[in-house]
Amino acid sequence: MVYSDFGYSGQKCSACSRVIVLASIYDVFVERLVEATRSLNVGNAAEAGTSVGPVIDAAAQKRIQQAIAQGNQAATLALEMPAPEGGFYVGPTIFKDVATKTTPTTA
């Protein structure tokens, strides 16, 4: 799960961006996901031990930061890891209690 979320800094078509979890295991799932994500090292992808490298460019970094800002308005922040300064880094971020997205219906 964690590698699907944050592998390649989340910049792949198969990156997991939302998980639907049964209510009966929700709290335990979120707790375990947060703890597993905390074990990731954010930094220079060329250095051994780095799990999450930089995103592709400044535009991608800005888009992700804007999405995180929107998430802070619509959900509960469960984890926001710090990112190194310099370069296009974005620390792994997890939200919980995200509302179900609904499609408006027309009559």
PEQUI-V986143 format. One record per residue. N is the residue number from 1. RES is the residue in one small letter. SS is DSSP state (A for helix, B for strand, O for the rest). D_FIRST is the distance of its C-alpha to the first C-alpha in whole Angstrom. Layout:
n & res & ss & d_first
N & RES & SS & D_FIRST
N & RES & SS & D_FIRST
//
This chain:
n & res & ss & d_first
1 & m & O & 0
2 & v & A & 4
3 & y & A & 6
4 & s & A & 5
5 & d & A & 6
6 & f & A & 9
7 & g & A & 10
8 & y & A & 13
9 & s & A & 13
10 & g & A & 12
11 & q & O & 15
12 & k & O & 14
13 & c & O & 15
14 & s & O & 11
15 & a & O & 9
16 & c & O & 8
17 & s & O & 10
18 & r & O & 11
19 & v & O & 9
20 & i & O & 12
21 & v & O & 13
22 & l & O & 16
23 & a & A & 18
24 & s & A & 19
25 & i & A & 15
26 & y & A & 15
27 & d & A & 16
28 & v & A & 14
29 & f & A & 11
30 & v & A & 12
31 & e & A & 13
32 & r & A & 11
33 & l & A & 8
34 & v & A & 11
35 & e & A & 12
36 & a & A & 9
37 & t & A & 9
38 & r & A & 13
39 & s & O & 13
40 & l & O & 13
41 & n & O & 16
42 & v & B & 17
43 & g & O & 20
44 & n & O & 22
45 & a & O & 20
46 & a & O & 23
47 & e & O & 23
48 & a & O & 21
49 & g & O & 19
50 & t & O & 17
51 & s & O & 14
52 & v & B & 14
53 & g & O & 17
54 & p & O & 20
55 & v & O & 19
56 & i & O & 22
57 & d & O & 25
58 & a & A & 26
59 & a & A & 26
60 & a & A & 22
61 & q & A & 22
62 & k & A & 25
63 & r & A & 23
64 & i & A & 20
65 & q & A & 22
66 & q & A & 23
67 & a & A & 20
68 & i & A & 19
69 & a & A & 23
70 & q & A & 23
71 & g & A & 20
72 & n & A & 22
73 & q & A & 25
74 & a & A & 23
75 & a & O & 20
76 & t & B & 20
77 & l & B & 18
78 & a & B & 16
79 & l & B & 15
80 & e & B & 17
81 & m & O & 17
82 & p & O & 20
83 & a & O & 21
84 & p & O & 23
85 & e & O & 27
86 & g & O & 28
87 & g & O & 26
88 & f & O & 23
89 & y & O & 21
90 & v & O & 18
91 & g & O & 17
92 & p & O & 13
93 & t & B & 14
94 & i & B & 12
95 & f & B & 15
96 & k & B & 15
97 & d & O & 18
98 & v & O & 18
99 & a & O & 21
100 & t & O & 20
101 & k & O & 22
102 & t & O & 25
103 & t & O & 27
104 & p & O & 31
105 & t & O & 33
106 & t & O & 37
107 & a & O & 40
//
